Amino acid sequence: MPSDSDKIEIENVNSPGRVERVDRAKYVAMKKALLSVLPKTSPGLTVAEAKAELLPLLPQALFPEGAKAGWWLKATQLDLEAKGVIQRENSKPLRLRLSNEDGRAKRCEGMDRERAGNRTAEGGECAAAHQRTGTV
C-alpha cells in the first residue's frame, strides 16, 4: 500500500479550495514533461499538441505506451493553472502556455508561506518555479 509520502495534493482551477491526493511520481513526471514543452509566449500549444510533444518524455515505467497520460495531463494542467504556473489562452481550441513572470510572482506572494512547502512537490510550487526560471 502506498505511503503518504508517495502521494501529493493537487488543486483544480475549476474547483477552488478542493484538493485531490494523487501519485507523486506520476504527477512530478507529467509536470516536468508539460513544463518542458509549453512555450512562454502566445499562441501556446493546444492540449493535443502538448500531449504529442510530451509523450516521448514520459518514463515508460510510469506511463507504458502513454497509458493514462491523458488523465494525468489534464490533472496536472488544472493544478498548474490553479497555482498560476501555466495559463490558458483565450482561444478555441484551448491553448496553454507558461505564465509570465509577473503572474507567477503575484500568485507566489503568500502561497509558499501558506503551504510551507508541505502540500506540493519539491518544496512548494513557487519554489520549484523560481528554481526552474532562476528568479527569486
N, C-alpha and C positions, 0 to 999 in steps of 0.2 A: 504494500500500500504506500502511495507517495506521501512523503512528509510535508509539513508546512513549508519548508524551505524549497521544495520543488514546485511551489505554486506562487503566483503573483496576482495581485489585484489590478484589474484594468477597468477603465471608465468607458462610458459611451456618450459621445457628444449629444446624442438624441435623448438620453435619459440622465440628465444631470443628477449627481448625488448617488447614483446606483453603481455598484461595483460588482464585478464577477471575478471569481478565482479561477485561474487557468494555469496550464502547464508553463512553467518558467522557461524551460529550454526552447520550446516551440515558439513562444512569444518573442524571446530575445533573438532567435534565428530569423524570424519573419521581420521583426523591427529592423534589424541590421540590413537585411536584403532590401526592404522597402526604402529605407532612408538612403541607401546607396544608389537607387535607380531614379528617385524623384528629382526633378530639376528644381533649381532655386527660383526660376523665372517662369512667367506665363509663356505658353499656354498650359504647361503642365502635361501630365500623362493621363489618359483615360485609365480606368481600373483594369480593363483588359490589356492595355499596353503595359502597364506596370506589372501585371501578373506575368505576361510573356517575358519581360526582361528579368524579373526576379526569380522565376522558377529554376533556372540553371544555377543560381547562387545558393539555393537551399540545400542543407545537408540531407543526403539520401537516407541516412539513418532515422531522421525525424520525419521526413516527407518523402517516402518511397514513391518514385514516379509522380511526384507532385500531389500525392494523396492528401486530401483535406486542406490543401493550400488556399483554396478559395475562401473557406470559412476563416482560416487564420489571417488571411489578408484583410478581410472585412473587419474582423475583431480588432486587429492591430491598427487599421486605418481609423476606426472610430475612437479608439483610445488615444492615438496620437493627435487627432483633431481636438479631442476634449482637452488635451494638455497644451494645445497651441503650437505643436511642433510641425504639423502639416496643415494645409488649408485647402478648401475646395475653391475651384474657380467657378464663377457664375456662368456656367455653360451647360449645354446639352450636346453630347453626353457629359456626364460629370467628369471633371478633370481635377487632378491632385497635384500639388507642388509643395515644396518645403515652405514654411512660413518665413517671413522676413525677420531679420534680427530684432527689430523693434517690437514686433508682435510677440516673439518668443520672450524677450526681456520683460515685457509688460506682464505676461502670463506667469513668469517666474517669480515676480515680486510676491513674497509671502508663501508661494507654493512649497518650496523646499522647507521653509520653516514649519509650515502647517503639517507637512507629511513627515518631516525629519528623516526622509530617505528610507522609511521603513515599509512603505507600501508599493514602491516601484522598483524596477530592476536597476541595478548598477548605481545605487546610492542616490536615487532621485532622478526624475526625468529631466529636470532643468540642468542638473549637474552633468548628466550624460550629454545633453545638447551642447552645453558650454564646452565640454571636453572635446566633442566632435568638431565644433566650429572654432575653437581656440579663443572664445570670448569669456569674459568674466561676468 
